[in-house]
Amino acid sequence: DLRYWLRLYDQSGQVITQWEQPVTQSGAGITIDSAQIRERFSLPPFMGQLFIHVIGARGHDVVKYALDVWGRNGDPSLSVTHDANAWPSVRYATLPAPEADETLTVWVQNSHATTIPAGGITFNPMGVEEHRGVDQAIGPFETIAVNVGKIFPELAWPAQLEMRAGRHLVRPRYEITQRGRTRIAHLNVERDNIRPDQAIRNFAPSLGRGFLLPFPILDPAKFESFIQPNPMSEALETLPVRLDIFDDAGQPVSSHFLGNLPRSHSTAIALHDLTDRPGHADLVYDFRDGGEADGWLHALMRYRNRETDHAAETSFGAHIFNTLMTWRSEPQSYSGPPPGLTTRLFLKLGHDHLRSFCCLIHPASIEGTDESETVLLLHAADGTLVAETGIRIQPSGSYMVRPHELFESDHLERAGVGGYILIRDLTCRLFGYHGLENGEGGFSLDHMFGF
């Protein structure tokens, strides 16, 4: 008796409607469409938040989802983010200050049945104890939009901010409006329960480069790619980091030491100036100038189409990838104990005029491992297997997966809206970034999640 319980709140925190959606077929793709919900319940335009709870799940009921947002009626916006998970943190980070022509909105969604007092939510420049608050109370389940640029008019990208949330919120989203488009992303949990660990400076050779954060470099001829390292624990004061750049075949291109960055740094690296080839880069620790590491290395990645000006961004953290030797819980496994040497990733298909893609990366903390043996399983919306194909990715290599190039059109049509690709590999752990393309230079991009 597995089913989704859904409750829709309006901006003030009042319940608009509530319903249940049964899940009757194993492996079914579940799609919740705001336009269909409005039509089903005869709702006017509204702004609010949707609660999703799984009833009848065996094990746990953590909900993973991709949230696609795109404009209609001439609005060229296209963006994606993902689940909010129920981890109410004291602080959040990976919040970029706005550029001069941007409006940066943080959506404060009160996810609890208690009022957030005026001043209970504050922002400050990263590493600077100058706090400016939201000067209004926020009622139970109420949603408000906070214009961060108005709170800190003197700050501009590549400055970054920290949000003090007092455990009132779960993973806030921010929205950037620039030159007629909006894009959405999320802040990340800033840990209050970890400290710098000297052991990371002295990893054994069997752990190689240790922690690394892999992320795509889109074709520099067509895209600009930026990275900004982010402090993600309260106790961390320095970020000693380096960029290792690889082409899509896994061949090293170059390496760039970024320095022992202070917590308050305002640094963003233009990767399109460092390479003329598509591929990926790893952000890794480098202690040549000292510094500390806590194993919670994060960064914000921003991309822009040179021709259309469309932009997207995401953020994620580092792990140890594809070593047999482990350090604490690393290398992480998506399911089961470490080491995490298998892959199970979910890639949705496109819908309407949109086509999905993912940049699939084979991260390698150590050298000398084998190429991947990756299987792409195309499933229909009802969960049935339609077709499959295989690819191989060299260690430190990457592969741009576009379903419409790998599967026959009739198979994709049979999969339909709600169809998806399961990316499986029993030999290594891959990591990926997914999105949608509209054929006119618009795209979205966010990191993928395993299960």
Secondary structure, 3 states (H helix, E strand, C coil): CCEEEEEEEECCCCEEEEEEEECCCCCCCCCCCHHHHHHHCCCCCCCEEEEEEEECCCCCCCCCCEEEEECCCCCCCEEEEECCCCCECCEEEEEECCCCCEEEEEEEECCCCCCECCCCCEEEECCCCCCEECCCCECCCCEEEEEHHHHCCCCCCCCEEEEECCCCCECCEEEEEECCEEEEEECEEEECCCCCCHHHHHCCHHHCCCEEEEEEECCCCCEEEEEEEECCECCCCEEEEEEEEEECCCCEEEEEEEEEEECCCCCCEEHHHCCCCCEEEEEEECCCCCCCCCCCCEEEEEEEECCCCCEEEEEEECEECCCCCCECCECCCCCCCCCCCCEEEEEECCCCCCEEEEEEECCCCCCCCCCCCEEEEEECCCCCEEEEEEECCCCCCEEEECHHHHCCHHHHHHHCCCCEEEEEECCCCCEEEEEEECCCCCECCEECCEC
